[in-house]
Amino acid sequence: MFMSSVVMVALVAAPAAAPTPAPAPAESRMWKVTGTDVTFVQSPKDLRGLRGDKEVFGLQSRKAEFLADFEAEPGTDVSDWEGSQSLSILSVVGPWVSYEQSGSGYTGGAHPYAHTGYVTQDVTKGKDGFSLLDVFAEKDVLAALKADGYVRKHVDDDEEFKNATTVESLLESLGPGEDCVGFEYGLDSVKRAVAFHHVEGDKVAVRIAFGYAGEMCRGNKFVVGVLLPIPKALRPAFERAAKREEGFLMKDAKAVKAPSVVFTWEPPKPKKP
């Protein structure tokens, strides 16, 4: 009886055990980019890039920016406005995040809008800090584009195409063709509208998304694939991404459950009298 009382007192006096933290979803993962202060946190519905406690990239955090585009002047009739935006991660190599961004809607005027394309962002340098022509030799990008069969089908000026010594002059020698490709506006596409698909030996397959040439073709994108020699300094980052140790390449986006988000806006419902 005495021992029973002692056991009872001990049970009552013992502090309640702290609840066990809920395990992270199986699809969630985190990695630090070698040689930088950047950490990525991937979950089923978000990809966040952090430098210390500061977020320098995020999918879910884009919603506020999206909604801000629909802030109208007082008295504006927005009853027929609508909008949507989707963001899907394509590849992550070192501090470079590549994603597909699509948007469509109507905010007044003669026509609705629609666009889709790729974006690559260097999270250590801000929104427009990445350029393919800064990290790969332009002569290699130029040669790869000149050799591409789809690009060659859109040559408008054979002599100009042959003599082009820069990507910009090459694009000026191309025409939209029947499929309405916006090559003439494509220098920014070559610089930033890219994603990294897979590695072949010492080369990487790069996807470049060009936009449309005319308003009647709005919403279309045209993807060109080229193989580029990987600069020696970048090979470790691409090898780690190919092994999914730090990031991943486009061919593995589905396997790693790369996140995507969709935002929508609709006009507020009329207040009931």
C-alpha positions as CSV (number, residue, x, y, z in Angstrom):
1,M,0.0,0.0,0.0
2,F,2.8,2.4,0.9
3,M,4.6,1.6,-2.4
4,S,1.3,2.2,-4.3
5,S,1.0,5.6,-2.7
6,V,4.5,6.5,-3.6
7,V,4.0,5.5,-7.2
8,M,0.7,7.6,-7.3
9,V,2.4,10.7,-5.9
10,A,5.2,10.4,-8.4
11,L,2.8,10.1,-11.3
12,V,0.8,13.2,-10.1
13,A,4.0,15.2,-9.5
14,A,5.7,14.4,-12.9
15,P,5.3,17.2,-15.4
16,A,3.3,16.5,-18.5
17,A,5.5,15.4,-21.4
18,A,6.0,18.0,-24.2
19,P,3.9,17.2,-27.3
20,T,6.0,15.6,-30.1
21,P,6.4,18.0,-33.0
22,A,4.4,17.0,-36.1
23,P,6.7,15.5,-38.7
24,A,7.3,17.6,-41.8
25,P,5.5,16.3,-44.9
26,A,7.5,13.7,-46.8
27,E,7.8,15.9,-49.8
28,S,9.5,18.8,-47.8
29,R,13.2,19.2,-47.9
30,M,15.8,21.8,-47.2
31,W,19.3,22.4,-48.6
32,K,22.1,25.0,-48.3
33,V,23.8,26.2,-51.5
34,T,27.5,25.5,-51.3
35,G,29.7,28.6,-51.1
36,T,26.8,30.9,-50.4
37,D,24.6,32.0,-47.5
38,V,21.4,30.9,-49.3
39,T,19.2,28.1,-48.0
40,F,16.2,26.8,-49.9
41,V,13.1,25.3,-48.2
42,Q,10.8,23.3,-50.5
43,S,7.4,22.2,-49.5
44,P,4.4,20.8,-51.5
45,K,3.0,24.4,-52.0
46,D,6.1,26.6,-51.8
47,L,9.7,27.1,-52.5
48,R,11.5,29.7,-50.4
49,G,15.0,31.1,-50.7
50,L,16.4,32.5,-47.5
51,R,19.5,34.5,-46.6
52,G,19.6,34.4,-42.9
53,D,16.1,35.3,-41.7
54,K,15.2,37.2,-44.9
55,E,13.2,35.7,-47.7
56,V,14.8,36.5,-51.0
57,F,12.5,34.2,-53.1
58,G,9.1,32.7,-52.5
59,L,6.0,31.4,-54.4
60,Q,3.3,32.1,-51.8
61,S,4.7,35.5,-51.1
62,R,3.9,36.6,-54.7
63,K,0.2,36.6,-54.0
64,A,0.2,40.1,-52.5
65,E,2.0,41.5,-55.6
66,F,-0.5,39.7,-57.9
67,L,-3.5,41.2,-56.0
68,A,-2.0,44.7,-56.0
69,D,-2.4,44.7,-59.8
70,F,-6.2,44.8,-59.3
71,E,-6.3,47.8,-57.1
72,A,-8.5,50.2,-59.1
73,E,-9.2,53.9,-58.7
74,P,-12.3,54.8,-56.7
75,G,-15.4,54.6,-58.8
76,T,-13.9,52.3,-61.4
77,D,-16.3,49.6,-62.6
78,V,-14.5,46.4,-62.1
79,S,-17.5,44.1,-62.4
80,D,-16.1,42.5,-65.6
81,W,-12.5,42.3,-64.4
82,E,-10.9,38.9,-63.8
83,G,-7.4,37.5,-63.4
84,S,-5.3,34.5,-62.7
85,Q,-1.6,33.7,-62.3
86,S,0.3,30.4,-62.0
87,L,3.9,29.8,-61.0
88,S,5.6,26.5,-61.4
89,I,9.2,25.7,-60.4
90,L,11.2,24.1,-63.3
91,S,14.8,23.9,-62.0
92,V,17.0,25.0,-59.1
93,V,20.8,25.2,-59.7
94,G,22.9,26.8,-57.1
95,P,21.2,30.2,-56.4
96,W,19.3,30.2,-59.7
97,V,15.6,29.4,-59.6
98,S,13.8,28.9,-62.9
99,Y,10.1,28.8,-63.1
100,E,7.2,29.1,-65.6
101,Q,4.9,32.0,-65.1
102,S,1.5,32.3,-66.7
103,G,-1.1,35.0,-66.4
104,S,-4.4,35.9,-68.0
105,G,-7.3,38.2,-67.3
106,Y,-9.1,41.4,-68.2
107,T,-8.7,44.8,-66.5
108,G,-10.5,47.0,-69.0
109,G,-9.5,48.2,-72.5
110,A,-10.0,46.6,-75.9
111,H,-8.6,43.1,-75.2
112,P,-7.9,40.7,-72.4
113,Y,-4.3,39.8,-71.6
114,A,-2.5,36.5,-71.6
115,H,1.1,35.6,-71.3
116,T,3.3,32.6,-70.4
117,G,7.0,32.2,-70.3
118,Y,10.0,31.1,-68.2
119,V,11.9,33.2,-65.7
120,T,15.3,32.6,-64.1
121,Q,16.2,34.5,-61.0
122,D,19.5,34.6,-59.1
123,V,18.3,35.0,-55.6
124,T,21.6,36.6,-54.5
125,K,21.2,39.4,-57.1
126,G,17.6,40.4,-57.1
127,K,14.8,40.2,-59.8
128,D,16.9,41.0,-62.9
129,G,20.3,39.9,-61.7
130,F,20.6,36.8,-63.9
131,S,21.6,36.7,-67.5
132,L,22.5,33.5,-69.4
133,L,25.0,35.6,-71.4
134,D,26.8,36.5,-68.3
135,V,27.4,33.0,-67.1
136,F,27.8,31.2,-70.4
137,A,30.0,32.3,-73.3
138,E,28.0,34.3,-75.8
139,K,29.8,32.6,-78.7
140,D,28.6,29.2,-77.4
141,V,25.0,30.4,-77.1
142,L,25.2,32.0,-80.6
143,A,26.5,28.8,-82.1
144,A,23.9,26.6,-80.4
145,L,21.1,28.9,-81.6
146,K,22.5,29.0,-85.2
147,A,22.6,25.2,-85.2
148,D,19.0,24.7,-84.0
149,G,16.6,23.4,-86.7
150,Y,13.6,25.3,-85.3
151,V,15.5,28.6,-85.3
152,R,16.8,28.0,-88.8
153,K,13.2,27.6,-90.1
154,H,12.6,31.2,-89.1
155,V,15.6,32.8,-90.9
156,D,14.4,36.0,-92.8
157,D,17.8,37.2,-94.0
158,D,20.3,34.4,-94.9
159,E,23.3,36.7,-95.1
160,E,22.5,38.5,-91.9
161,F,22.0,35.1,-90.1
162,K,25.3,33.8,-91.4
163,N,27.2,36.9,-90.5
164,A,25.7,37.4,-87.0
165,T,28.4,37.7,-84.4
166,T,26.1,38.4,-81.4
167,V,22.8,36.9,-80.2
168,E,21.1,40.2,-80.7
169,S,22.1,40.4,-84.4
170,L,21.1,36.8,-84.9
171,L,17.6,37.4,-83.5
172,E,17.2,40.4,-85.8
173,S,17.8,38.1,-88.8
174,L,14.8,35.9,-87.8
175,G,11.1,36.3,-88.6
176,P,8.0,35.2,-86.7
177,G,6.9,32.7,-89.3
178,E,3.5,31.2,-89.4
179,D,3.6,30.2,-85.8
180,C,4.1,33.9,-84.7
181,V,7.3,33.6,-82.7
182,G,8.6,36.8,-81.2
183,F,12.3,36.3,-82.0
184,E,12.8,40.0,-82.7
185,Y,11.8,40.7,-79.0
186,G,13.8,37.8,-77.8
187,L,17.1,39.1,-76.3
188,D,15.5,39.2,-72.8
189,S,14.2,35.7,-73.4
190,V,17.7,34.4,-74.1
191,K,19.0,36.2,-71.0
192,R,16.4,35.3,-68.5
193,A,13.5,33.1,-69.9
194,V,15.4,29.9,-69.4
195,A,15.5,26.6,-67.5
196,F,18.1,23.9,-67.1
197,H,16.8,20.5,-68.3
198,H,19.5,17.9,-68.0
199,V,23.2,17.3,-68.2
200,E,25.0,15.5,-71.0
201,G,28.6,15.0,-70.3
202,D,30.2,18.4,-70.0
203,K,27.1,20.2,-71.5
204,V,23.8,21.2,-70.1
205,A,20.5,21.2,-72.0
206,V,19.0,24.7,-71.7
207,R,15.4,25.5,-72.6
208,I,14.7,29.0,-73.8
209,A,11.1,30.3,-74.0
210,F,10.4,32.9,-76.6
211,G,7.1,34.9,-76.5
212,Y,4.7,35.8,-79.3
213,A,5.1,38.4,-82.1
214,G,1.6,39.8,-82.3
215,E,-1.4,40.5,-80.1
216,M,-3.4,37.9,-82.0
217,C,-1.0,35.3,-80.7
218,R,-1.1,36.4,-77.1
219,G,-0.5,33.7,-74.5
220,N,1.7,31.5,-76.7
221,K,5.3,30.6,-75.9
222,F,7.8,28.8,-78.0
223,V,10.5,26.7,-76.4
224,V,13.9,26.2,-78.0
225,G,16.3,23.6,-76.6
226,V,20.1,24.0,-76.9
227,L,23.2,22.3,-75.5
228,L,25.8,24.6,-74.0
229,P,29.3,23.7,-72.6
230,I,29.3,24.1,-68.9
231,P,31.9,26.5,-67.7
232,K,34.4,24.8,-65.4
233,A,33.5,26.9,-62.4
234,L,29.8,25.9,-62.7
235,R,30.2,22.2,-63.1
236,P,30.0,21.3,-59.4
237,A,26.7,23.2,-59.0
238,F,25.2,21.4,-62.0
239,E,26.5,18.0,-60.8
240,R,24.8,18.6,-57.4
241,A,21.6,19.6,-59.0
242,A,21.7,16.6,-61.3
243,K,22.1,14.3,-58.3
244,R,19.3,16.3,-56.5
245,E,21.7,17.0,-53.6
246,E,21.2,20.8,-54.0
247,G,18.2,21.6,-56.2
248,F,17.2,19.7,-59.2
249,L,17.0,19.9,-63.0
250,M,13.9,20.3,-65.1
251,K,13.8,16.6,-66.1
252,D,13.4,15.7,-62.4
253,A,10.8,18.4,-61.5
254,K,8.0,15.9,-61.4
255,A,9.9,13.3,-59.5
256,V,10.9,15.8,-56.7
257,K,7.3,17.2,-56.7
258,A,8.4,20.7,-57.6
259,P,5.8,23.1,-56.2
260,S,3.4,25.3,-58.1
261,V,0.8,27.9,-57.1
262,V,-2.3,29.4,-58.7
263,F,-3.7,32.8,-57.7
264,T,-7.0,34.2,-58.9
265,W,-8.9,37.4,-58.6
266,E,-12.6,38.1,-59.0
267,P,-14.6,41.3,-58.5
268,P,-16.2,41.7,-55.1
269,K,-19.8,40.6,-55.0
270,P,-22.4,43.5,-54.8
271,K,-23.5,44.3,-51.4
272,K,-27.1,43.1,-50.6
273,P,-29.5,46.0,-50.0
